[in-house]
C-alpha cells in the first residue's frame, strides 16, 4: 500500500510539473477544439439534419437564416453563416474574456465550418426520438469538452462566459431562453412539430453542459488539520484564493487543531483536496455547496484548462495594489481625525 501511495504521489507530482508547461496546456486545448468541431459536424449531419432540428446558439441562427433565405431563392451556406455571425461577437468580447480564448474559439468555429464541407455523415439511428435524445447529449458534450479545455464553440458561449467573468454567475438559462425565441420563429415558419422537438433537443443539450461544466459553481472547504502552516503555505503557492485559519480543540481527543476555511470553484476543489491529503493524510475535509458569495473572489483564467498548474502572474501586483489602497484609506482616515 505504501508503494502504491508513493507511486500515486509521484505520478500526481509529475502531472503538475507537466501541466505547468504552457505548450502542454495549449496542446490540450487544441486537441479539445478539434474533437469538439468533429463532434459538432457529426451532430449536425447525423442527428440534426435527418429530423429537421434546429441547433442551439449561433449555429441554429445560421441554419434558420439559410432556410429563410432559401424560400426566396437565395442560399446562404450554413458554414459561412456561422463565421459571419461569430466574428462580430468575438471582436466585442475580445477584451472581456481573453484574446487566447477567443482565438481558440474561432478556430473551433472555423474547423466546424470546414468539416461540414468535407465530411458527409449519414443518420446514426433510425428512430426519431433516439436521434433527439442522443443528439442533445452529444451537442452538450461537444460544448462542455471545449469549455473545460479553455475555449468555446463561439456565439452565445462568448456572451455567457463574458457575463460569467463579470458577475461570477452562469446564464445558461438565459441562453436557453434565447434559443427558444429563435425556435418560435422557426416553428411559425416551418412547423411547430419540429420546433417542439428542437426545444427538447436543446434542453437536453443545456442540461448536459450544466452536468459536466462547473467552473463557476463554488464550494466551501472546511479543513481540520494539525499541519495548518504546511497546508496554508502549499495552498497559497498553488492557488489564488484566500484562506482563513482558526485554532480549535478536538471534541474527542481534546487536542489542539486548526480549522481552515476557504471558498473555491468546483473546478479547483478536487486538486485542493489532493494537495491537502498529500500534506496531511489525517486531515478531515468537509466540502459543501456555496449558494452565493459576496466579496473579492478571483475567478481564474477562463482560457486555462488546468487550474492547479496555473499561477496568477498578476497576484503580486494585485496584492501591492490592495496594500496601497489600504494605506491610502488609512491616511485619509487620519486626516479626518478618525
Number of C-alpha atoms within 10 A of each C-alpha: 6 7 8 9 11 11 12 12 15 12 12 16 13 12 12 15 11 14 19 17 12 12 11 13 20 18 12 17 26 20 13 25 30 16 18 27 26 19 17 31 25 24 24 22 17 19 28 23 15 16 17 15 27 27 27 29 20 22 26 20 22 24 22 22 17 19 20 17 12 12 9 8 9 11 13 16 15 21 21 14 20 23 20 13 16 21 15 12 16 22 12 13 17 17 11 17 22 15 15 16 24 26 16 23 28 22 20 26 26 19 20 26 22 16 17 20 12 10 12 12 14 13 18 16 14 9 10 12 13 13 22 21 19 18 26 28 21 20 28 26 22 26 27 25 21 27 28 21 23 25 31 31 30 29 24 21 20 24 19 18 23 21 17 19 19 11 12 19 15 19 16 18 14 11 18 20 13 15 23 19 12 19 26 17 14 24 17 10 13 16 12 15 11 16 23 15 19 26 22 15 26 26 21 21 27 23 17 20 21 17 12 15 20 16 20 20 18 22 22 18 21 19 21 23 24 17 15 22 12 13 22 17 10 15 18 12 12 18 20 19 16 15 15 11 16 11 12 14 12 11 8 6 8 9 10 12 17 19 18 19 17 14 21 24 21 20 21 18 19 13 17 21 17 14 20 24 15 15 15 17 11 13 19 14 17 13 15 12 13 15 9 10 11 5 5 8 13 16 17 20 17 22 23 21 21 20 21 21 20 20 15 15 8 8 12 10 10 12 11 11 12 12 12 12 12 12 12 12 12 13 13 12 11 10 9 8 7 8
